Amino acid sequence: MVFNVMNYGAVADGNTDNSKVFEYVFNKACQSEGINLVLIPRGTYMLWPIMLKGPCKGQVEFQIKGTLKAPTDKASTVNVYYWIAFQYIDQLILTGGGKLDGQGLAAWNVYSCNVDPNCKALPISLRLDFVTNSRISHLSSINSKSAHVNVFACEHVRFDHIHIIAPKDSPNTDGIHIGSSSNIDIFNSIIATGDDCVSLSPGSKDINIQDVKCGPGHGISVGSLGGVPNEEDVSGLTVTHSTFIGTQNGLRVKTWAMPYSNNVFNLTFENIIMENVDNPIIIDQQYCPLRNCKKGDSQVQIRDVKFRNITGTSSSKIAVAFDCSKSKPCENIELNNINLTYNGAGGPATSLCSNAKGHFNLRGHVMACLLCLSCSDYDGPSYVCNPVLESTLLFPSISEITQYRAPIGFGYDPLNDEY
């Protein structure tokens, strides 16, 4: 059955609040058996914060063909945690080719969470809580006030053909943020925003990202983790056949240097293209965005991380950086066929490594020779991977990047620091 919101009093003038109408129509569809479609035709609909909650008696398809426009008044913006939220729904389909316009420009100037840990929340454009066996496709999210999409306690949800847009300096506008969720797929999408294109918080498990174009933004990030007690582990992330363009980071794992333990394991990054990326490959276990953190050892154990077939250009000299915990070193880190070049001042791309264990090979014509990893699958000169240096030479933290740089490429002699 089709439920057209225009038949229930919706007004597509861009000014009239339609939240009551949308909620009423959704509830009618939700309480009807069989397959039901909520249709939002072309036009611009002002929509105040709305919670659409199941469980439903049948399957609901929420088809947005028009543009939904968020309010900008303070009551609907400051200390508000969502704009559009779906909760406790199985087999939701959210599609239609329409747009969610968060009107973030009206709120970004009051954002202070980068300097104030007690800052007030701004609304996430689309929240999915306890949603299962669902698909979100062919939608655009523009200028969210906070994150564009938040996924919490969800299972078996697929995102595809999603287009996320916000300026590169828009604060905290993560593209898709995932937590306490499993079997989440993100395919064939474009994410250009001011924060992480995709971010994984505690409890993210079996996340599959494929054919995603990221940039601008902060890349794809695991974390931050280890900031509070009793966090769930993060495991089973796969990122493949994706491109990063002009991002601050490419593939990143970040943890706080605090005494709270959990685990990050079974991560695979494969067949990735980097174009002018600041930090293409980075593990940072001294993460501190507030710039006033106490130095310490992260208690987050990172292990079984694979970087394979990663090519392109770095906009910074440090193309590969592993700053792992001294008390819980990164374990079983694999680098395979890494081809990253840097054409700026100071020579070729370099690497930085501290407290990481694993292995690499030199199959790429430009390769990160990280001296705290062991060398494998290489028939060239033995001095490229010196066993003494492999076991004893650990590089300093990422903040001390001016020292002990290992050039990326063939023919490097770690004993003489010559090409």
N, C-alpha and C positions, 0 to 999 in steps of 0.2 A: 504494500500500500504506500502511496506517495502522500507526504504531508508537506504541502507548499506553505512556507511561512507567510507569504503574501495573502493567503486565504484566511489567516488568523489575525490580521491586523498589523503585520510588519510594515515599516515605512522606510523606503530606501532613499532618504534625502540627505544622509550623512550627518544629521543633527539629532534626530529623534531616537531616544534610547529604545532598543529592541530587546533588552535582556529578558523581560517578563514574557514576551511573545515567544522567543526562542526556547525558553525554559518550558513553557506550557506545551509547545509543539513537540519538543524532545520527549517529554514525559508521556505524551499520548503515543508516540511511536514506540517508546521503550516498553510500555505496558500492553502493547499489541503483539500477538503471536505471529510467527512467520517472519518474512523479510520485509523490513519497513525502511523507507527512505525519507529523510528530512531534507527538503530542497530549499536552498537559499539562492534565488535567481540572481542574475547580473544586476548590479547597482551597488551603492555604498550604504552600509548599515552601521550606524553608531551602536556600540554595544558596551554597556557597563559590565563590570566583572560578573562572571556567571559560572555556576557550578552545575554540571550535568552529570547526574549520579544514577548508577544502576543498583542492583542487577536488573537486567531487562528480560522480558519473557521471550523475546525473539531476537533476531539480528537487526542491528540498526546501522544504516549507512547515512552519514552526515555529509551531504554534498554541498560544498561551498563553491558557487560559480561567481559570486560577487566579491566585493571587498568589505571586510569587517574592520571597523575603525575603533580604536581604543580611546577612552576619554583622557583628558589631560588635567582635570581638576585635582587638587591635593587629596581630597577624600578618597578618590579612586586610584591614587598613585602611591602615596607615601605610606609605608608600613602595610602594604597590601601584597599578598604572596602569589596571586595569580590574576590573570585576566580571563582566560578561557580554560576551564578544567573539566576533564572527564575522569570519573572515578567508578571503580567496581563494575566494569563492563567487559563482557566477553564477546569476541567476534565483532568488534567495532570496525567500521570502515569510514575513514575520514579522507575525503578526496574532493575533486571537482574543478581543479584548475584555478581556484580563487586565491585571494590574498588576505593575510592577517597584518594589518598596519598598526603596530604598537605605538606609534607617535612618540618614540623615545626621545626625540630632541627636546621635548618639553620637560623631561625628567633628568637627563644626564647631568645637567649643571648642579643638581642637588646630590648627586652620588658622592659618597665620602668613604665607602668601605675600604678603599685602598689605603686610607690613613686612619680610619676609625673602626676598630673591631666591634664597637657597639652601635654601628650605623643602622638606620632603619631600612627595611627591605623595600625593593621596588618590584612591581608585578612581573612575573614570568608570563610570556605571551600564551604559551600552550603547555598545560600541565597534564600529564597522564599518570594517574595513581591507581595501582591495582587493576591495570588493564591487561587482558590476556588474549592471545590468538587473534591479533588485530593487525590492520594495515593502514598506514598513513602515507598517502601518495599524491603526487601532482598538486602540491600546494606551495605557496610562497609565504615567507614571513619576513616582514620589512620593519627595521628600526624598533626592535623590542626595547622596552625600558630596562629589562634585566636579561636573563637568558631567553633565547627564542623558544626552546623546547626543553622541558624537564621530564625525565622518565624515572619513576620511582615505584618499586615493588611490582614491576611488570614482568610478564613472561611471554615469549614468542610474539614479539611485535616487530613488524617489518616497516621500515621507512624506505621509500624509493621515489625518485624524481622530485625531491624536495629542493627548493631554492631559498636560501637564507641570505639576507642582505642587511648590512649595517656598516657605517663608516669604520675605518680601521682604528680610529681613536675613541670609539664609543665604549664606555666602561662596562665591564662585566657582562657583555652581551654574548655569552657562550652560544654556539650554534645548537648542539644537542648535548645535554648533560644527563648522564646516566648514573643511577645509584640503586643498590639492592635489587637488581634486576638481572634476568638471565635470558639467553637466546634472543638477543636484540640484533637485528640486521639493518644496516644502513647502506643502500645501494644507489648508484647512478644519481648522485646529488651534487649540488654546487653550494658551498658554504663560504661566504665572504663577510667577515664580521670583525668585531673589535677585541675578541677574546678567543678562547679555544674553539676551534671548529667543532671538535667532539671532545668531551671530557668524561673520564670515568672516575667516579667516587667509590667509596667502600661498598662491597657487595656486588660489584659488577662481575658477571660471569658469562662466558661464552658469547662474546660480542664480535660480530663479523662486519667489517667495514670494507667495501669494495667499490671501485670506480667512483671515488669521491674527489672532487676538485676543491682544494682548500686554499683560500687566500683572497684578501688579506686576513690576518688573524694570528693566533698564537700556536697554530698547529693542532695536532692530535695529542692529547695529554692523558696519561694515567696519573691521577692525583689532582690536588695534593692529598697525601696520605700521612698517617701517623701524627695528626694534630690533636686528637682526643683519644681517651681510653676506649678499648673494646670495639675497635673497628673491625668490620668483616674483611676477609681477604678479597683480592682482585685476581682473577685468573681467566685464561682462555680468550685473550684478545687476538684477533687476526685482522691486519690491515694489508690489503693487497691492491695492486693496479690503481694506485691513486697518485695525484699530483699536488704538489705544494708550490704556490707561487707567491713570492714576496712575503712569506710569513716570518714571524719573530722566531718561531721554532718549527721544526719539522715533526720528528717523532720523539716524544719526551715522556720520561717518568720522573715525577717530582714528589719528594717526601720531606716532612719537617724533621729537623734534628732534635727530636723530643723523645722522652722515655716510654712511648706507647708503641706496642709491637703489633704487627700483622704481617701478612705475606703477599707478595706480588709474584706470580709465576705463570709460565706457559704463555708468553707473548711472542707473536710472530709478525714481523714487518717485512713485506716482500714485494718486489717489483714496483718500486716507488721512484717517482721522478721529482727532483728538487730543482726549482728555478729561483735563484737569487734568495735563498733562505738563510737567515742569520745563524741559526743553530740546527743544522740538519738532523743530527743524532745526538741526544743528550739524556743522561741520567744525572739528576741533581738531588742529592740527599742532604743538601744544606738549603733547601728552599725557604725563602724568607721574603715575601713581597712587601712586608711592612718595614723592612730595613732596620729593625731594632731588636732582632732575635738574639738570644744567647747561643753561643757556639756549643755544639755538643755532637753526640753520635746518634744518628737515626737508628731506631730499633725495628725498622721495616726491612724484612728480608726480601731481596729481589733475586730471582733465579730463573734460569731457563728462558732466556730472552734471545730471540734470533733476529738478526738484521741481514737480509739477503737481497742481492740484486737492487741496490740503491744507487741511482746515478743522478748527475746534474751538477749544479753550481751552488757554492756557498758564498754568501755575501760577507762572511767574517772568516778570518784566518783559521779559527778553531772550528773545524767541520765536524769532528767527532769528540765528544767530551763525556767521560764517565767519572763523576765525583761520588763515589759510593761510601757507605758507612765504614769506619775503621773497625768497629766492634762486630758488624755484620756485613762483611764484604759481599758484593754482588757475586753470584755463583753461576757458572755455566752460561756465560755470555758468548754468543756466536756472531762473528762478522764474516760474511761470505759475499765476495764480489761487490765491494763498495767502491764506486767510481764517483768521487766528489772533487771538483776543482775549485780553486779560488784564484782569481786574476787580479786581485788588488795589490796594494803596497805590502812589501814585506815578504814576498816570495810565495811559494806554493802553500796549499792547505796543510794544516797541522792537526795533531790530535792531542788529547789530554786525558790522562788516566790515573785514577787513584782508587785503590782497594777493590779492583775488579779482577775476577778470575774467569777464564774461559779460553776460547781459541779463535783464530782467524786464518784465512788463507789469502793468497796474493793473486787470485785469478783475475781481478780487475786490473786494468792498466794504471789506475790510480787507486791506491789502497791504504786504509788506515792501519799503520803498523804500530799498534798499541803495545808497548813493551811489557805491560803487566799481564798480557794474554799470551798464550802459547801459540806457536805457529804450526799450521797443518796444511797438507795438500800443496806443498811447494817444493820444487826441485832446483831452485836457484841457489845463489851464494848463501852459505850458512851464516854469514855475519849479519844478514838482514834480521834474523831472529836469534839473538844470543841467549843461551839458556841461563847464564848468570843474571843477565839483566832482566830476563823474564821473571825471575823469582824474587829479585831484590829491589828493582827500581820502580818506585811508585811515585806518581806525579802529585803535585800539590793540588789544592782545591781549585775549582773553576775560577774563583775570584783572583787567583794568582797566575793568570794565564800568560804572564810574560816570561815564565821560567820553564825549562825542561820540555820544550815542544818537540814532538817527534814528527818530522815531515811525512806527509802522505804520499807514497809513491815508491817505485822500485829504486834499487841502487842506493839506499840510505845505509850508511855505516854508523850504528849507534855508538861505537867506540870512539870514532873520530869526528862525528857530527859533520860528515861530508857527504856530498852526492857522488 
